[in-house]
Amino acid sequence: MANVPTPHNGAKQGEIAKTVLMPGDPLRAKFIAEQYLTDVTCFNTVRNMLGFTGTWNGKRVSVMGGGMGIPSIGIYSYELYHMYDVDTIIRIGSAGGIADHVHLKDLVIAMGASTNSNYAAQYRLPGNYAPIADFELVKKAYEAAQAKGVHTAVGNILSSDIFYGDDFSDNDRWKRMGILAVEMEAAGLYMNAARAGKKAL
């Protein structure tokens, strides 16, 4: 395993692009690589968290699964930023819309990611941290969606540690605070990007 920096990723240095698309499901990563990229190579099969690098419109791009939840994407995004010198990670996973104006198959761009996770405690901050996306990535994503006529909502989402919750009124309270949708990873990704001085969406 020469030149392999971590036990979770079989890629050697230079095999991962500066920009990584990150769905949760590794099979979705495989689908994206096969459908949208050319000259594709597989750089990771460790734990079946598949990762691929290829070319899209002349630009070198990688796509890799990130798993479910902040602990999982926390590991993979940390290693991509710190051990593989990735500059940008764009999470392209699914979310459950809770705002009235968010409908099935709408695109949600998470400008901010509220969370019920304790992930930020590691930074020992003297207050509550608000994880946010990189503004330029938000702007470009919104403009691209508008150009394609895709119904898009931009704003705050919830990255929840809980999938099967015990209190069914939780989402109503988040909804009252303007939360658009619920998912399980973005807040951890945004915190890792901020701490590394990198970009995330």
C-alpha positions in Angstrom: 0.0 0.0 0.0 2.8 2.4 -0.9 1.8 6.1 -1.2 -1.7 5.4 0.4 -2.2 8.0 3.1 -5.1 6.5 5.0 -6.7 3.1 5.9 -10.1 4.2 4.6 -9.1 5.2 1.0 -7.0 3.1 -1.4 -6.1 6.1 -3.6 -2.5 7.0 -4.1 -1.4 10.6 -4.2 -2.5 12.3 -7.4 -5.3 9.9 -8.2 -8.1 12.2 -6.8 -9.1 15.4 -8.5 -9.2 18.8 -6.8 -13.0 18.8 -7.0 -14.9 15.8 -5.6 -18.7 15.2 -5.9 -19.9 13.2 -2.9 -23.2 11.3 -2.8 -23.8 9.2 0.3 -24.3 5.9 -1.6 -21.2 4.5 -3.2 -23.3 2.9 -5.9 -24.6 6.4 -6.8 -21.0 7.5 -7.2 -20.4 4.5 -9.6 -23.6 5.5 -11.6 -22.5 9.1 -11.9 -19.0 8.1 -13.0 -20.3 5.7 -15.6 -23.0 8.1 -16.9 -21.3 11.5 -16.9 -17.5 11.1 -16.8 -15.1 9.9 -19.5 -11.7 8.3 -19.1 -12.8 6.9 -15.7 -10.6 5.1 -13.3 -11.6 3.6 -9.9 -9.3 4.9 -7.1 -11.1 3.3 -4.1 -12.8 0.1 -3.2 -11.9 0.0 0.6 -15.1 -0.8 2.6 -16.9 -0.7 -0.8 -16.9 3.2 -0.5 -16.3 3.5 -4.2 -14.4 6.4 -5.7 -13.7 7.3 -9.3 -11.8 10.0 -11.2 -12.6 11.0 -14.7 -13.2 14.0 -17.0 -16.3 16.1 -17.5 -16.3 18.9 -20.1 -12.5 18.9 -20.1 -12.2 19.2 -16.3 -10.8 16.5 -14.1 -13.4 15.5 -11.5 -13.7 12.8 -8.8 -16.8 11.3 -7.4 -16.8 9.2 -4.2 -19.4 7.9 -1.7 -19.4 9.6 1.7 -21.7 7.2 3.6 -24.6 8.1 6.0 -24.3 10.6 8.7 -21.8 13.2 10.0 -19.3 10.6 11.4 -19.0 9.0 8.0 -18.7 12.1 5.9 -16.6 13.6 8.6 -13.9 10.9 8.1 -13.9 10.9 4.3 -14.0 14.6 3.8 -11.3 15.2 6.4 -9.0 12.8 4.6 -9.8 14.2 1.2 -9.0 17.8 2.4 -6.0 17.0 4.5 -4.4 13.9 3.0 -5.3 14.2 -0.7 -5.2 18.0 -1.1 -8.8 18.2 -2.4 -9.9 21.9 -2.6 -13.7 21.5 -3.1 -16.3 18.9 -2.0 -19.8 19.1 -3.3 -22.3 16.9 -1.5 -25.0 15.7 -4.0 -27.1 13.5 -1.9 -30.8 13.4 -1.1 -32.8 15.2 1.6 -36.3 15.3 2.9 -38.1 18.5 2.2 -40.1 20.0 5.1 -40.7 23.6 3.9 -44.1 24.1 2.2 -42.5 25.4 -1.0 -40.1 22.5 -1.3 -41.5 19.6 -3.4 -40.4 16.2 -4.6 -37.4 16.4 -7.0 -36.7 20.1 -6.2 -33.1 21.1 -5.9 -32.1 22.4 -2.4 -28.9 24.4 -2.1 -27.9 24.4 1.5 -26.5 27.9 2.2 -26.4 26.9 5.9 -26.6 23.7 7.8 -28.1 23.7 11.2 -27.6 20.5 13.2 -28.5 18.6 16.3 -25.0 16.9 16.2 -22.3 17.5 18.7 -19.6 17.6 16.0 -18.6 21.2 16.6 -17.7 20.5 20.3 -14.3 19.3 19.2 -13.3 22.9 18.2 -14.0 24.1 21.8 -15.6 27.3 20.5 -16.9 29.9 23.0 -20.4 29.8 21.5 -22.6 28.1 18.8 -21.1 27.7 15.4 -23.1 28.2 12.2 -21.9 25.9 9.4 -22.2 27.5 6.0 -21.4 26.7 2.4 -18.8 28.5 0.2 -20.6 31.5 -1.3 -19.1 31.2 -4.8 -20.2 27.6 -5.0 -23.7 28.5 -3.8 -23.8 31.3 -6.5 -22.6 29.1 -9.3 -25.0 26.3 -8.4 -28.0 28.6 -8.2 -27.1 30.2 -11.6 -26.7 26.8 -13.2 -30.0 25.6 -11.9 -31.8 28.8 -13.1 -30.2 28.4 -16.5 -31.7 24.9 -16.7 -35.1 25.9 -15.3 -34.8 23.7 -12.3 -37.0 24.6 -9.3 -34.5 25.5 -6.6 -34.7 26.5 -3.0 -31.7 28.2 -1.3 -31.4 28.5 2.5 -30.9 26.7 5.7 -31.2 22.9 6.1 -30.9 20.5 9.1 -28.2 17.9 9.3 -29.7 15.5 11.8 -28.0 12.7 13.7 -31.5 11.1 14.0 -33.2 9.2 11.3 -35.9 7.3 13.4 -36.7 10.0 15.9 -38.8 9.6 19.0 -40.4 13.0 18.9 -42.4 13.5 15.8 -42.9 17.2 16.3 -39.2 18.0 15.9 -39.5 18.8 12.2 -42.4 21.2 12.9 -40.1 23.2 15.2 -37.3 23.3 12.6 -39.8 24.2 9.9 -40.9 27.2 11.9 -37.3 28.4 11.8 -37.2 28.3 8.1 -35.5 25.0 7.6 -36.0 23.8 4.0 -35.0 20.1 4.3 -33.5 17.5 6.5 -30.4 15.3 5.7 -27.5 13.9 7.7 -24.2 15.1 6.4 -23.8 18.8 5.3 -23.0 20.4 8.7 -20.1 18.0 9.3 -18.8 18.6 5.7 -19.1 22.4 6.1 -17.2 22.3 9.4 -14.4 20.2 8.0 -14.1 22.6 5.1 -14.0 25.7 7.3 -11.4 24.2 9.6 -9.3 23.1 6.6 -9.7 26.5 4.8 -11.3 24.6 1.9 -14.6 24.9 0.0 -17.8 22.9 0.4 -21.4 22.9 -0.9 
